[in-house]
Amino acid sequence: MRRILFAAIAVISLSSLALNVILAGSRTTSNAPKLPAEHVAQPRIGMVNMAKLLKEYKEGNSKGAAVMTRRKEVLDKISAKRVKIATLQGELVKTDDKKKQSALEEKIKDMTQLVADMEKEAVQELKEMSDHAVVESYQTIKKAIAEIAEANNLDLVWSYVDFLDPKDEQNADMLRSRLNIPAATPLYHKHIDITDLVIKMLNDAPPETHASGK
């Protein structure tokens, strides 16, 4: 009985060994491309709270303030023109003089067109200012993060958004926004991205592989 048991164990062990050899062989013959030698499998990671950074980044806030200051200046000028239009419309209602009515209507028409032009120009100007501020701030932030990462041998820096005040965790609207935040975004990475390898493997696969859903 004992001999039978030992024989059974030996058969099972040999079968397992053979299966492992087969599986190992199948793995080594895979079409998956090899990672480059410099690839970092266990990266050293840093994280940046983007909400805190944007709130406390003085130069970025200064650029934003400049846009808001210019916006107020433009709106004040447009508002003054609108007040003038309202005044002319009041005069138009009060007069029965046809000649004066015609002159007032012409002034109102010209000033209304002027306001429309001012609004259009303001939208374009403020958009350009805002876009420039965003692009410049982003490039400055990205450069600073890259310099810190390289100086401290970090391989990956993620950006994330988190509450700045514990009271915010009691605000339902902010909690909804927090729960819907997209996946973390890498601001800096080196030798860890395998996107090109995945694309290569997909593109190198025979068409029938894609068609069969394998």
DADASUL-V514499 format. One record per residue. N is the residue number from 1. RES is the residue in one small letter. PHI is phi as a letter, one per 20 degrees, with the letter a starting at -180 (none if undefined). OMEGA is omega in whole degrees, -180 to 180 (999 if undefined). Layout:
n,res,phi,omega
N,RES,PHI,OMEGA
N,RES,PHI,OMEGA
This chain:
n,res,phi,omega
1,m,none,-179
2,r,f,179
3,r,f,179
4,i,f,180
5,l,f,179
6,f,f,180
7,a,f,180
8,a,f,179
9,i,f,180
10,a,f,179
11,v,f,180
12,i,f,-179
13,s,f,179
14,l,f,179
15,s,f,179
16,s,f,179
17,l,f,180
18,a,f,180
19,l,f,179
20,n,f,178
21,v,f,179
22,i,f,-180
23,l,f,180
24,a,f,179
25,g,f,-180
26,s,f,179
27,r,f,-177
28,t,f,180
29,t,e,179
30,s,f,178
31,n,e,-179
32,a,f,-180
33,p,f,179
34,k,f,177
35,l,f,177
36,p,f,-175
37,a,g,-176
38,e,e,-178
39,h,f,180
40,v,d,-177
41,a,f,180
42,q,c,-173
43,p,f,171
44,r,e,-167
45,i,d,170
46,g,c,-180
47,m,c,-180
48,v,c,176
49,n,f,-174
50,m,f,178
51,a,f,180
52,k,f,-179
53,l,f,-178
54,l,f,-180
55,k,f,-173
56,e,d,179
57,y,f,-171
58,k,f,-178
59,e,f,178
60,g,f,178
61,n,f,178
62,s,f,178
63,k,f,178
64,g,f,179
65,a,f,179
66,a,f,177
67,v,f,-178
68,m,f,178
69,t,f,179
70,r,f,178
71,r,f,179
72,k,f,179
73,e,f,-179
74,v,f,-179
75,l,f,179
76,d,f,179
77,k,f,179
78,i,f,179
79,s,f,179
80,a,f,177
81,k,f,179
82,r,f,177
83,v,f,179
84,k,f,178
85,i,f,179
86,a,f,179
87,t,f,179
88,l,f,178
89,q,f,177
90,g,f,178
91,e,f,-179
92,l,f,-179
93,v,f,-174
94,k,e,-175
95,t,e,176
96,d,d,-179
97,d,f,-177
98,k,f,-179
99,k,f,179
100,k,f,178
101,q,f,-180
102,s,f,180
103,a,f,179
104,l,f,180
105,e,f,179
106,e,f,178
107,k,f,-180
108,i,f,179
109,k,f,-179
110,d,f,-178
111,m,f,177
112,t,f,177
113,q,f,179
114,l,f,179
115,v,f,179
116,a,f,179
117,d,f,179
118,m,f,179
119,e,f,180
120,k,f,179
121,e,f,-180
122,a,f,179
123,v,g,-179
124,q,f,-179
125,e,f,-178
126,l,f,177
127,k,f,180
128,e,f,178
129,m,f,-179
130,s,f,180
131,d,f,180
132,h,f,-180
133,a,f,-179
134,v,f,-178
135,v,f,-178
136,e,f,179
137,s,f,-180
138,y,f,-179
139,q,f,179
140,t,f,179
141,i,f,-179
142,k,f,180
143,k,f,-180
144,a,f,-180
145,i,f,179
146,a,f,-180
147,e,f,178
148,i,f,-179
149,a,f,-179
150,e,f,180
151,a,f,-177
152,n,d,176
153,n,l,175
154,l,e,179
155,d,e,-176
156,l,b,174
157,v,c,178
158,w,e,169
159,s,d,178
160,y,b,179
161,v,c,-180
162,d,c,-178
163,f,f,177
164,l,e,-178
165,d,c,179
166,p,g,179
167,k,f,-179
168,d,f,-179
169,e,f,176
170,q,d,-179
171,n,e,-175
172,a,f,-179
173,d,f,179
174,m,f,178
175,l,f,177
176,r,f,179
177,s,f,-179
178,r,f,-178
179,l,f,-179
180,n,e,-179
181,i,f,180
182,p,f,-180
183,a,g,179
184,a,g,-175
185,t,d,178
186,p,f,176
187,l,e,180
188,y,b,173
189,h,b,-178
190,k,b,175
191,h,m,176
192,i,c,-177
193,d,e,-179
194,i,d,-177
195,t,g,-177
196,d,f,179
197,l,f,179
198,v,f,179
199,i,f,-180
200,k,f,-179
201,m,f,180
202,l,f,-177
203,n,f,-180
204,d,e,-178
205,a,f,178
206,p,g,-180
207,p,g,-177
208,e,f,178
209,t,f,178
210,h,f,-176
211,a,f,-178
212,s,e,179
213,g,m,-179
214,k,f,999
